């Protein structure tokens, strides 16, 4: 997975210039979700470490593993909050439960946590 992100990033960079590691990881996540980890500068700031994608993913996975149970618990609680969520209020309980129960969803929740934690606010 990390090799794929790096290869796509190199291809985009060779074609368009720059270092599009973040864009490559986001593109692959949008196409496939798991197992791709989104590379984000704010999340990296929170996790620490270098800008090497492999190291970033390792730190991301350790962080996710330490929070997995709490994230899954929060995802299960989304069902009781669906009427108050702008994107979920019109969905059925079954649809919310199905989405919130997916591994990719829990991992994306962790992405958003890391993004916010790295904001410096």
C-alpha positions in Angstrom: 0.0 0.0 0.0 2.7 2.5 0.9 4.6 1.5 -2.3 1.5 2.3 -4.4 1.0 5.7 -2.9 4.7 6.6 -3.4 4.6 5.4 -7.0 1.4 7.4 -7.8 3.0 10.4 -6.1 6.2 10.0 -8.2 4.1 9.7 -11.4 2.1 12.8 -10.6 5.2 14.7 -9.6 7.0 13.7 -12.8 4.0 14.8 -14.9 3.0 18.0 -13.1 5.8 18.9 -10.8 6.0 19.2 -7.1 5.7 16.6 -4.4 2.1 15.5 -4.5 2.3 12.8 -1.8 -0.8 14.1 0.0 -2.7 14.4 -3.2 -1.8 10.8 -4.2 -2.8 9.4 -0.9 -6.1 11.2 -1.0 -6.8 10.2 -4.5 -6.2 6.5 -3.7 -8.3 6.8 -0.5 -11.2 8.2 -2.5 -10.9 5.3 -5.0 -10.4 2.5 -2.6 -10.7 3.7 1.0 -8.9 1.0 3.0 -6.1 0.2 3.2 -4.9 3.6 2.1 -3.8 6.2 4.7 -4.2 9.8 3.9 -1.0 11.8 4.3 -1.8 15.1 5.8 0.6 17.8 7.1 -1.5 18.6 10.1 -1.9 15.0 11.1 1.9 14.5 10.6 2.5 17.5 12.9 0.5 15.8 15.6 2.1 12.4 15.1 5.6 13.7 14.8 8.3 12.1 12.7 9.7 12.8 9.3 7.9 13.5 6.0 8.6 9.9 4.9 5.3 8.3 4.0 6.2 4.8 5.3 7.1 6.3 8.7 4.0 8.4 8.7 1.8 5.3 8.1 3.6 3.4 10.9 2.9 6.2 13.3 -0.6 6.5 12.1 -1.3 2.8 12.6 0.1 2.8 16.1 -2.1 5.8 17.0 -5.1 4.2 15.4 -4.5 0.9 17.3 -4.3 2.8 20.6 -7.7 4.5 19.9 -9.5 1.9 17.9 -11.9 0.8 20.7 -12.9 4.4 21.6 -13.4 5.2 17.9 -15.6 2.2 17.3 -17.6 3.1 20.4 -18.1 6.6 19.1 -19.1 5.3 15.7 -21.8 3.0 17.3 -23.2 6.1 19.1 -23.7 7.9 15.9 -26.9 6.1 15.4 -28.4 7.9 18.4 -27.2 11.2 17.0 -28.3 10.8 13.4 -31.2 13.2 13.5 -28.7 16.0 14.5 -26.1 15.2 11.9 -26.4 17.3 8.8 -25.4 14.5 6.4 -27.1 11.7 8.2 -30.5 13.0 9.4 -32.3 11.9 6.2 -30.7 8.4 6.2 -32.3 5.3 7.6 -31.0 3.9 10.9 -29.8 0.9 8.9 -27.9 3.0 6.5 -26.2 5.0 9.3 -25.4 1.8 11.2 -24.0 0.1 8.1 -21.7 3.0 7.3 -20.6 3.7 10.8 -19.8 0.1 11.3 -17.3 -0.1 8.5 -13.6 -0.2 9.2 -12.9 2.5 6.6 -15.3 4.8 8.4 -13.5 4.3 11.8 -10.2 4.9 10.1 -11.5 8.1 8.5 -12.8 9.3 11.9 -9.2 8.8 13.1 -7.9 10.9 10.2 -10.2 13.7 11.1 -9.1 13.5 14.8 -5.4 13.7 13.8 -6.2 16.6 11.4 -7.8 18.5 14.2 -5.2 17.6 16.8 -2.5 18.9 14.5 -4.1 22.2 13.9 -2.1 23.9 16.6 -5.3 25.3 18.1 
